[in-house]
Structure formats: C-alpha cells, structure tokens
Amino acid sequence: MLILRELLFKPNSRFSELNIKGLSNDHFSYHVNTLVDLDLVKKGERGYSLTSTGKEFANRMDTDQAQMEKQPKVAVMVIAYKYIKGTKYLLMQERAKEPFYGYKGFITGKMRFGEKIQESARRELIEETGLDCKDITLKTIYHDHVITSENGKLMEDKIFFVTVAKNPTGELMNTESGKHSWVSEKEYWETKKKYYNEDNIYESSKRRGALDICENTYAVQEF
C-alpha cells in the first residue's frame, strides 16, 4: 500500500525513491514486481508509475493511513408489482442467507462497477427471480446506518437506489438467495419478520413528485 500511496503523489518515481522503509533490494523488488504483475504499477523510461487500473484502485485509499478506505455498500432495491383483477400484488423474497436470514422483503443486490441504476435493477430481478421487466423507475434513495441495539456498533452502511418494476414477466423461480412469492398488498402489511425499514421504503416508493433522499439510523436486535 505504501508503494501505491507514494505513486499517487509522486508519479515516475525511481526504485530507490519508492523504498521509503529501507527494505533490502530483493525484498522490495518482490513487492514492486507483484504490483506490476497485478497491472497496478508499470515501469517506464522515467521510472515507476500507476497504471489506469492502479490509479482507480489507489484512489480508494485512505492516504493518511495507507490502507483501503471502508466505504458504504451501494445497492439497488426492486419493488416489483402487478395487478390481478384490480388487486395489487407485490413480489416478496424470504432471504436464505446471512445477514438477516429468514427475513422477508423486496429484491436487493449490489450494483456492479459500470452499471446504470436501471440496468442493475433489471439484472438483479432476472438473476434473483427469473422475471424480467423493462418498465423500471427510480423512486427514492436511502442511506441507512444499521447498528446493534446491544452496543450501538455500526454493522452496515449502505446506500439503496429504490426502483419500482411494473408488471414483470416470466416464470417466477427460487434461487440460492431466497424464496419468492407474490402477495397482495394486504398480505404485505400483515407479513411478520420484515426488514427493519421495509415499510418506510415501500411508502416512499408510492409517492409522486420529486425524488426523495432519506437518511436513517436503525438499531436491530439481530443481524
């Protein structure tokens, strides 16, 4: 990490300039060559510098501590719905992995590098449930801190782009991540063991007008 930090501020550094810890040449060469093999560092006529990949990687570093910065998780939430004979149905998932094993809620998943929001939501819907939808709208943004009620320790720091998917099509399936089912809106409100913030998010997704941005801290008994 120290080598990457040095090259952030001093591109085209010589070998000796990078070895600020005074390691033996063999020892230090091993570290430099490893970074070259990982395509994070390159050697040119003027010295060593970061590759494009190295710049992106090192830019996420806490330069004061010379370690990777811990950042919020960025994810999408998909609230899929359809109407059957005038009754609104929502797609629910019973989570089959930790954390929050066994809890029920809407489809969620991490965004991938380079994805647009609607692309990510559509991909997660397909991967998690087998359903597809081209009518996906961004409704609100949630930034949640999840702490334990026992000692107040921060367990999750996450940003959700909440989307709504209208009338998805296809054959609903279960996956390793969870079991899926359509429930009426009345059944949704009666559902037990939902995620801590699910009702608030659902209510905000139904509002019309400007995009909502909500920040909250939730204390949970189990994680």
C-alpha positions as CSV (number, residue, x, y, z in Angstrom):
1,M,0.0,0.0,0.0
2,L,2.9,2.4,0.7
3,I,4.2,2.0,-2.8
4,L,0.8,2.8,-4.3
5,R,0.5,5.8,-1.9
6,E,3.8,7.1,-3.0
7,L,3.0,6.8,-6.7
8,L,-0.3,8.7,-6.1
9,F,1.7,11.8,-5.2
10,K,5.0,11.1,-7.0
11,P,4.5,9.6,-10.4
12,N,7.6,8.4,-12.3
13,S,9.5,7.7,-9.2
14,R,12.7,5.8,-9.2
15,F,13.1,2.4,-7.4
16,S,15.2,4.0,-4.6
17,E,12.6,6.8,-4.1
18,L,9.8,4.3,-3.5
19,N,11.7,2.2,-1.0
20,I,10.9,4.6,1.9
21,K,11.1,1.7,4.5
22,G,14.6,0.8,3.6
23,L,13.9,-2.8,2.7
24,S,16.5,-5.0,1.1
25,N,16.6,-4.8,-2.7
26,D,15.4,-8.4,-3.1
27,H,12.5,-7.9,-0.6
28,F,11.4,-4.6,-2.1
29,S,11.7,-5.9,-5.7
30,Y,9.3,-8.7,-4.8
31,H,6.7,-6.2,-3.7
32,V,7.2,-4.0,-6.8
33,N,7.1,-6.9,-9.2
34,T,3.9,-8.2,-7.6
35,L,2.2,-4.8,-8.2
36,V,3.5,-4.9,-11.8
37,D,2.1,-8.4,-12.3
38,L,-1.3,-7.2,-10.9
39,D,-1.3,-4.4,-13.5
40,L,-1.3,-1.8,-10.8
41,V,2.2,-0.4,-11.5
42,K,4.2,0.0,-14.6
43,K,7.8,0.7,-15.3
44,G,8.7,3.3,-17.9
45,E,11.8,5.2,-19.1
46,R,11.3,7.9,-16.4
47,G,10.5,5.5,-13.5
48,Y,7.6,3.7,-12.0
49,S,4.0,5.0,-12.2
50,L,0.5,3.8,-11.7
51,T,-1.4,2.1,-14.5
52,S,-5.0,3.2,-15.2
53,T,-6.2,0.2,-13.1
54,G,-3.7,1.2,-10.3
55,K,-5.0,4.8,-10.3
56,E,-8.6,3.7,-9.9
57,F,-7.6,1.2,-7.1
58,A,-5.3,3.6,-5.2
59,N,-7.7,6.4,-5.4
60,R,-9.9,4.5,-3.0
61,M,-7.2,4.5,-0.4
62,D,-7.1,6.4,2.9
63,T,-3.8,8.1,2.1
64,D,-3.2,9.2,5.8
65,Q,-3.4,5.6,7.0
66,A,-2.1,4.0,3.7
67,Q,-4.9,1.5,3.7
68,M,-8.1,0.9,1.7
69,E,-10.9,3.2,2.7
70,K,-14.0,1.4,4.0
71,Q,-16.9,2.7,2.0
72,P,-20.7,2.3,2.1
73,K,-22.2,-0.6,0.1
74,V,-24.1,0.7,-2.9
75,A,-27.1,-1.5,-3.9
76,V,-30.4,-1.5,-5.7
77,M,-33.8,-2.4,-4.4
78,V,-36.5,-3.6,-6.8
79,I,-40.2,-3.3,-5.7
80,A,-41.9,-5.4,-8.4
81,Y,-45.7,-5.2,-8.6
82,K,-48.7,-6.2,-10.8
83,Y,-52.5,-6.1,-10.7
84,I,-54.7,-9.1,-10.8
85,K,-58.4,-8.3,-11.1
86,G,-57.9,-4.9,-9.5
87,T,-55.8,-6.2,-6.6
88,K,-52.2,-5.1,-6.3
89,Y,-49.6,-7.8,-5.7
90,L,-46.0,-7.3,-4.6
91,L,-43.1,-9.6,-5.2
92,M,-41.5,-10.7,-1.9
93,Q,-38.4,-12.6,-1.0
94,E,-37.7,-14.7,2.1
95,R,-34.0,-14.3,2.5
96,A,-31.9,-17.5,2.5
97,K,-28.5,-16.2,3.5
98,E,-26.9,-14.1,6.2
99,P,-27.3,-11.4,7.4
100,F,-31.0,-11.2,8.2
101,Y,-31.5,-14.9,7.3
102,G,-35.2,-15.7,7.1
103,Y,-36.4,-12.1,6.9
104,K,-38.8,-11.0,4.2
105,G,-38.6,-8.0,1.9
106,F,-38.1,-6.8,-1.6
107,I,-35.4,-7.8,-4.0
108,T,-32.0,-6.3,-3.4
109,G,-28.5,-6.7,-4.7
110,K,-25.1,-4.9,-5.1
111,M,-24.5,-2.7,-8.1
112,R,-21.7,-3.7,-10.3
113,F,-18.9,-1.4,-11.4
114,G,-20.0,0.5,-14.5
115,E,-23.7,-0.3,-14.3
116,K,-26.5,2.2,-14.6
117,I,-29.2,2.1,-11.9
118,Q,-32.0,0.6,-14.1
119,E,-29.6,-1.9,-15.6
120,S,-28.6,-3.1,-12.2
121,A,-32.2,-3.4,-11.0
122,R,-33.2,-5.4,-14.1
123,R,-30.2,-7.7,-13.8
124,E,-30.9,-8.4,-10.1
125,L,-34.6,-9.1,-10.8
126,I,-33.6,-11.6,-13.6
127,E,-30.9,-13.3,-11.5
128,E,-32.8,-13.5,-8.3
129,T,-36.3,-14.3,-9.5
130,G,-36.2,-15.3,-13.2
131,L,-38.5,-12.4,-14.1
132,D,-37.8,-9.6,-16.5
133,C,-39.1,-6.0,-16.7
134,K,-38.3,-3.1,-19.0
135,D,-40.5,-0.7,-17.1
136,I,-38.3,0.2,-14.1
137,T,-38.3,3.6,-12.5
138,L,-36.0,5.1,-9.8
139,K,-38.2,6.3,-7.0
140,T,-36.1,7.2,-4.0
141,I,-32.6,6.9,-2.5
142,Y,-32.0,5.6,1.0
143,H,-28.8,5.9,3.1
144,D,-29.1,3.6,6.1
145,H,-26.8,3.0,9.1
146,V,-27.6,-0.3,10.8
147,I,-26.4,-0.5,14.4
148,T,-26.8,-3.2,17.1
149,S,-29.2,-2.3,19.8
150,E,-26.9,-4.1,22.3
151,N,-23.9,-1.9,22.0
152,G,-24.5,0.6,19.1
153,K,-21.8,-0.9,16.9
154,L,-22.2,0.1,13.2
155,M,-22.8,-3.1,11.3
156,E,-23.9,-1.8,7.9
157,D,-23.5,1.5,6.0
158,K,-25.4,1.2,2.7
159,I,-27.0,3.3,0.0
160,F,-30.0,1.9,-1.8
161,F,-31.4,3.1,-5.1
162,V,-35.0,2.1,-4.7
163,T,-36.7,1.2,-8.0
164,V,-40.2,0.1,-9.0
165,A,-40.7,-2.6,-11.6
166,K,-44.2,-2.6,-13.2
167,N,-45.7,-5.9,-14.5
168,P,-42.6,-8.1,-14.7
169,T,-42.9,-11.1,-17.0
170,G,-41.6,-14.7,-16.9
171,E,-41.7,-17.7,-14.7
172,L,-41.0,-17.0,-11.1
173,M,-38.3,-19.1,-9.5
174,N,-36.5,-19.6,-6.2
175,T,-32.7,-19.2,-6.0
176,E,-29.9,-19.8,-3.6
177,S,-30.5,-16.2,-2.2
178,G,-34.2,-16.8,-1.3
179,K,-37.7,-18.0,-1.9
180,H,-40.1,-15.7,-3.8
181,S,-43.8,-15.3,-3.9
182,W,-46.5,-12.8,-4.9
183,V,-48.5,-11.4,-2.1
184,S,-51.4,-9.0,-2.1
185,E,-50.8,-5.5,-0.6
186,K,-53.0,-6.5,2.3
187,E,-50.9,-9.6,2.9
188,Y,-47.7,-7.5,2.7
189,W,-48.8,-5.3,5.6
190,E,-49.7,-8.4,7.6
191,T,-46.3,-10.0,6.9
192,K,-44.2,-10.7,10.0
193,K,-40.4,-10.6,10.3
194,K,-39.8,-8.0,7.6
195,Y,-36.6,-5.9,7.3
196,Y,-36.3,-3.0,9.8
197,N,-37.0,-0.3,7.1
198,E,-39.2,-2.1,4.5
199,D,-42.5,-0.4,5.3
200,N,-40.9,3.1,5.2
201,I,-39.3,2.3,1.8
202,Y,-42.5,0.9,0.4
203,E,-44.5,4.0,1.4
204,S,-41.9,6.4,-0.1
205,S,-41.9,4.4,-3.3
206,K,-45.6,5.2,-3.8
207,R,-45.2,8.9,-3.5
208,R,-45.3,11.0,-6.6
209,G,-43.1,14.1,-7.4
210,A,-39.5,14.9,-6.7
211,L,-37.0,12.1,-5.9
212,D,-36.8,11.5,-2.1
213,I,-33.4,11.2,-0.4
214,C,-33.7,9.7,3.1
215,E,-31.0,9.1,5.7
216,N,-31.8,7.0,8.8
217,T,-30.1,5.0,11.6
218,Y,-31.8,1.8,12.7
219,A,-31.0,-0.3,15.8
220,V,-31.5,-4.0,15.3
221,Q,-31.5,-6.9,17.8
222,E,-30.2,-9.5,15.4
223,F,-28.1,-9.1,12.3
